[in-house]
Amino acid sequence: MDKFAARKATAPIRVVGKDGEALKNTEIRMEMKNHQFLFGCGAFETLALMQAKDEQEKAFYADRIEKWLGLFNFGTLPFYWGRYEREQGKTMEPETLKAARWLKDRGVTVKGHPLCWHTACANWLMQYDNKEIMRLQLERIHRDVGAFRGLIDMWDVINEVVIMPVFDKYDNAITRLCKEKGRIQLVKEVFEAAKETNPGATLLINDFNTSQSYEILIEGLLHAGVPISVIGIQSHQHQGYWGLEKLHTVLERFSHFGLPIHFTENTLISGDLMPAHIEDLNDWQVPEWPTTPEGEERQAREAAEMYTELFAHPLVEGITTWDPADGAWLGAPSGLMRKDSSLKPVYHKLHSLIHGEWKTDVTLKTDDNGFVTMEGYKGQYEAVADAGKAMFDLKDNQQLIIILK
């Protein structure tokens, strides 16, 4: 049995020339240009490229993003309220629109993260009572989802709800709301606002808690009619690789809903691991956290195993590596590049899978009626022959006619 059967499709294709006549007994090169599967990474540095102050800084980020584009087709842009709107009414919309458009122009699917979260929340909300905070939260969702419609049609609507009402690191407006309304009511209202603004958007709930608590929450939300499109699972592995047993347990726990699953924030460390006794990863603050040669080899092995299992699973539709380069969140050596943007073994390993083993490039010959049967990984293709070229999408349950021009 093919381990990756869920990622592949077979389709009869009739190939015709620009004159409308079938191309009989003709060799056609089918070249894969983009996966349907979302191989993603944090794309925050696209904003840095857009805002570069001088040529040196621009060259640094241009090089890093070029390497990013060499591997990924899916990027996450930041919408943390406290950063996106530091002062009420003054947002980062212009530069974020520019970054989103830049990515989309290069064939990248873009997701916004997140619309509602108790961490990185806007401090200026604290001057208001809960009723006004809720109004502003919904207004914020309508504003941002509407402004980016067509550029960003996928959102982490709400983040880390399991811990939200009991979060006690510091007082914040969203925890106050969640305590008053309860998890299900708050989630319902923010999802409905996003759905109303962009009915065709893909809407995610996202959490680092992969226990039964998250499962029970999702069950309650679906029972309440919350329009969840995708279940988001964070997999920050600063304290060590989950391994196949835990990975399979998590997949089994959330598969019974029948919803697509995204691994939204994945990190694997290429240096010393964070001590196991640390409960909140944010509490581990060290002056330096270097990558090591042995750690880099370990990171590459673990990433290859994890990606292979997730790519094979029929409900998993996306994986996002959180940090493109070392030294980002918590200063961890969790990137696919080092701090100087040189490529680590994990980059090369994932490239060999995504753009090697899991990529379909074949030459087929049409029959006497101009038909070929195309089998390959789902995604976007270019058909190339002496008569011309044509783009097409290979996906389930379809018959295609492609016209070479």
Residue, then its C-alpha position, 0 to 999 in steps of 0.5 A: m500500500d502506498k503510504f502517501a496515497a492520500r496525497k496523490a490523485t489520478a486523472p484522465i487528461r485530454v490534451v489539445g492544441k490552440d487550434g482545438e485539435a487533440l494532440k495525438n501520440t505526443e510527448i507531454r512533460m508534466e512538471m509540478k510547480n506547487h504542492q496542494f499540501l501546505f508546507g509552511c513557515g513563519a513569514f514575519e521577516t517578509l515585513a522586515l524586508m518591506q521595511a529595510k532601512d538600507e541596502q545592507e539590511k535589504a540584502f540580508y532579508a532578501d537572501r533569507i526570504e529567497k531561501w524561504l521561498g525555495l522550500f515553502n508555499f505557505g506563510t504566516l504573518p503576525f497580527y498580534w494585537g499589541r504589536y499590530e495596533r500599539e496605539q488605538g486606531k494606528t495599525m500596521e495595515p499598510e506594511t502588512l498588506k504590502a508583505a501579504r501581496w508580495l508573498k501572494d504574488r510569488g505563489v504563497t498562501v498566507k495565513g494571519h495569526p492571530l485575531c484573538w489572544h490573551t498574550a501580546c494583547a493591546n494594553w490600551l484595552m485595559q481602560y475599558d469595561n468588558k462590554e466595550i472590550m468585546r465590541l472592540q475585539l469584534e470590530r477588530i476582526h471585522r476590520d482586519v479580515g475585511a481589509f485583507r480579504g483576497l490576500i489572506d483568506m486563512w486565519d488563526v481566529i483564536n489562540e490558546v483558549v484552553i488556558m485563556p480564562v485561567f492565565d495568571k501571568y499578568d492581567n489582560a483584556i482577553t482573559r477578563l472576557c473569557k472569564e466572564k463569557g466562558r470559553i465556548q461563548l467567546v470562541k463562538e462570537v469571534f468565529e462568527a465575526a470572522k465568518e460573517t466578514n469573509p464567508g469563504a475563509t479558512l478559520l482555525i482554532n489553535d492551541f499548544n495544549t494537545s491533551q483531552s482538554y483541547e479535545i473536549l473544548i473542540e467537541g463543545l464548540l462544534h456542538a455549539g455550531v462554531p464554524i471551525s474549518v481546521i484544528g490547529i496544533q502547536s508542536h513546540q519541541h524545545q524540550g525534545y522531539w515528541g517521537l512517533e508514539k506521541l505524534h500518533t496519539v495526538l493525531e488519533r485524539f483529534s482525527h475523530f472530528g473529521l476536520p482537517i488538521h494543521f500543525t501550525e507552529n512546529t519547532l525542533i531544536s538543534g542545540d541543547l534541549m530546554p530542561a524538562h522541569i520548565e513548565d512554561l517555555n517562556d520561563w527559559q531565558v538564557p544569554e546564548w543558545p547555540t546550535t551544534p553540529e550533533g544537534e543539527e544532525r538530530q534536528a534533520r532526522e527528527a524533522a524528516e520523520m515527523y514530516t513524513e508521518l504528517f504528510a502521509h496522514p489523510l487529515v493533515e493538510g499543512i505543517t508550519t515550521w515556526d522559525p525560519a532562522d535560529g535566534a527567533w522565539l526564545g533565542a532558540p536554535s530552532g530554525l532551518m537556517r543559522k543566524d547568519s542565514s547559512l542553511k542547516p542540514v534540516y533545510h537540505k533534508l526537507h528540500s529533498l523530500i518536498h521538492g524531491e521524493w514528494k514531487t512529480d515530474v513525468t513525461l507522458k505520451t498521449d494516445d490516438n485520441g489525445f488522452v493521457t492518464m496522469e498520476g502524481y502528487k496533488g498540486q499545480y502543474e505545467a504541461v509542456a510540449d512542442a505545441g506549447k504550455a498550459m497550467f492545471d491543477l491535479k486533484d481528486n475526482q476530475q477529468l481535465i482538458i488542457i489547451l497548450k498555447 
